[in-house]
Amino acid sequence: MAIISELIRSESDGTLSFGDYTLAQKSKLSGFEFEGDSYKVKTFKEITKLEKNESFVYESVPGTAVHHMKVTDTMMEFQVEGEECAQITVELEAETEYEVMIDDFHVGIMKTNLGGKLVISVDFNGKPQSVLIKRV
C-alpha cells in the first residue's frame, strides 16, 4: 500500500482513500465530492482528519493513510497504515455497541459515547491493518 498523494480519492469499488502520514507540513483539501457529499481532509505526520458535510468522521494521531473506507448504517471498514502505533477516533451512532476487529483479531465489544465517538489503537507492526467495526 502507499500514501494517498492526492490527499483523498474515490476508488473503483465505491470506497474512499485518504491521508498522507509522510508529509512534514499540514496539507488539506476541501470540497471533495463523493456520492453527493462534500468531504474535507487534513493530513500530515502528526494527524489525519476526515470530515463529511462538515461533520467529524475519522481522526488519527499520529497521521495515517486510510484505504478503501466503507461506511454504512451498521458498519465501518477500512485498511490503515502508518509509521507508528496510532490512536484512531471514528464517529458512529451515539451510545451504541460495536464489535471491533483489527486484522481479523477480535478486539471486543465497545460502546460509543454520547457524541458517537469510538477510540481504538492500532499497532502497525510494519504492515497495514484491516479494521472492521460493526454494530452488535
C-alpha positions as CSV (number, residue, x, y, z in Angstrom):
1,M,0.0,0.0,0.0
2,A,1.0,3.6,-0.4
3,I,0.2,7.0,0.8
4,I,-2.6,8.9,-0.9
5,S,-0.6,11.6,-2.8
6,E,-3.8,13.4,-3.9
7,L,-4.8,13.5,-0.2
8,I,-8.3,12.0,-1.0
9,R,-9.6,9.9,-3.8
10,S,-12.6,7.7,-4.7
11,E,-11.8,4.1,-5.6
12,S,-13.3,2.0,-8.3
13,D,-15.0,-0.2,-5.7
14,G,-17.1,2.7,-4.4
15,T,-14.9,3.4,-1.3
16,L,-12.7,6.4,-0.2
17,S,-9.0,6.5,0.4
18,F,-7.3,9.5,2.1
19,G,-4.3,10.6,4.2
20,D,-0.5,11.0,3.9
21,Y,1.4,10.5,7.1
22,T,4.7,11.2,5.3
23,L,4.1,15.0,5.0
24,A,6.2,17.2,7.2
25,Q,3.7,20.1,7.0
26,K,-0.1,20.1,7.2
27,S,-2.0,19.8,3.9
28,K,-5.7,20.0,3.4
29,L,-8.3,19.6,0.7
30,S,-11.9,20.8,1.0
31,G,-14.9,20.3,-1.3
32,F,-14.1,16.8,-2.5
33,E,-17.4,15.4,-3.8
34,F,-18.3,11.8,-3.4
35,E,-21.7,10.2,-3.7
36,G,-23.4,13.6,-3.2
37,D,-21.5,14.5,-0.1
38,S,-18.7,17.0,0.4
39,Y,-15.5,15.8,2.2
40,K,-12.6,17.7,3.7
41,V,-9.3,16.1,4.7
42,K,-6.4,17.4,6.7
43,T,-3.3,15.3,6.9
44,F,0.4,15.2,7.8
45,K,2.8,13.2,10.0
46,E,1.1,14.3,13.3
47,I,-2.7,13.9,12.4
48,T,-5.1,12.8,9.7
49,K,-8.7,14.0,9.9
50,L,-11.7,13.4,7.6
51,E,-15.0,15.3,7.7
52,K,-18.2,14.7,5.7
53,N,-20.5,17.6,5.2
54,E,-18.6,19.5,8.0
55,S,-19.2,16.6,10.4
56,F,-16.5,14.5,12.0
57,V,-15.8,11.0,10.5
58,Y,-12.2,10.0,11.3
59,E,-9.1,11.2,13.1
60,S,-5.8,9.5,13.8
61,V,-2.9,10.7,15.9
62,P,-0.2,10.5,14.5
63,G,-1.2,10.7,10.9
64,T,-2.2,7.7,8.8
65,A,-3.2,6.7,5.3
66,V,-6.6,5.1,5.0
67,H,-7.5,2.8,2.1
68,H,-10.9,1.7,0.9
69,M,-13.1,3.2,3.7
70,K,-16.6,2.0,3.5
71,V,-19.3,3.3,5.9
72,T,-22.9,2.0,6.1
73,D,-25.6,2.4,8.8
74,T,-24.3,-0.7,10.6
75,M,-20.6,-0.8,10.0
76,M,-17.3,0.9,9.0
77,E,-14.4,-0.9,7.5
78,F,-11.0,0.3,6.1
79,Q,-7.4,-0.6,5.8
80,V,-5.0,1.8,7.6
81,E,-1.2,2.2,7.6
82,G,1.2,4.5,9.5
83,E,4.7,4.7,10.8
84,E,3.9,4.0,14.5
85,C,1.0,3.0,16.7
86,A,-2.0,5.3,16.1
87,Q,-5.0,6.3,18.2
88,I,-7.9,6.3,15.8
89,T,-11.2,8.0,16.6
90,V,-14.3,7.5,14.5
91,E,-17.8,8.8,14.7
92,L,-20.7,6.3,14.6
93,E,-24.2,6.1,16.2
94,A,-24.3,7.5,19.8
95,E,-24.4,5.1,22.8
96,T,-24.3,2.0,20.6
97,E,-22.3,-1.2,21.0
98,Y,-20.0,-2.2,18.2
99,E,-17.8,-5.3,17.6
100,V,-14.3,-4.3,16.7
101,M,-11.9,-6.4,14.7
102,I,-8.3,-5.4,13.8
103,D,-6.6,-7.6,11.2
104,D,-9.1,-10.5,12.0
105,F,-8.3,-10.2,15.7
106,H,-11.4,-9.7,17.8
107,V,-10.7,-6.7,20.0
108,G,-14.1,-6.9,21.7
109,I,-17.4,-5.1,22.1
110,M,-17.1,-1.3,22.6
111,K,-19.7,1.3,23.2
112,T,-19.7,4.8,21.6
113,N,-20.1,7.8,23.9
114,L,-22.9,10.4,23.9
115,G,-21.3,12.0,20.8
116,G,-21.0,8.7,19.0
117,K,-17.2,8.6,19.2
118,L,-15.3,5.3,19.4
119,V,-11.5,5.3,20.0
120,I,-9.2,2.4,19.1
121,S,-5.4,1.9,19.0
122,V,-3.8,0.3,16.0
123,D,-0.2,-1.0,16.0
124,F,1.1,-1.5,12.5
125,N,3.9,-3.9,13.1
126,G,5.4,-2.8,9.8
127,K,2.3,-3.5,7.7
128,P,-1.2,-2.1,7.0
129,Q,-4.0,-3.3,9.3
130,S,-7.7,-4.0,8.4
131,V,-10.3,-2.5,10.7
132,L,-13.9,-3.7,10.9
133,I,-16.3,-2.0,13.2
134,K,-19.9,-3.4,13.1
135,R,-23.0,-2.7,15.2
136,V,-23.9,-5.5,17.5
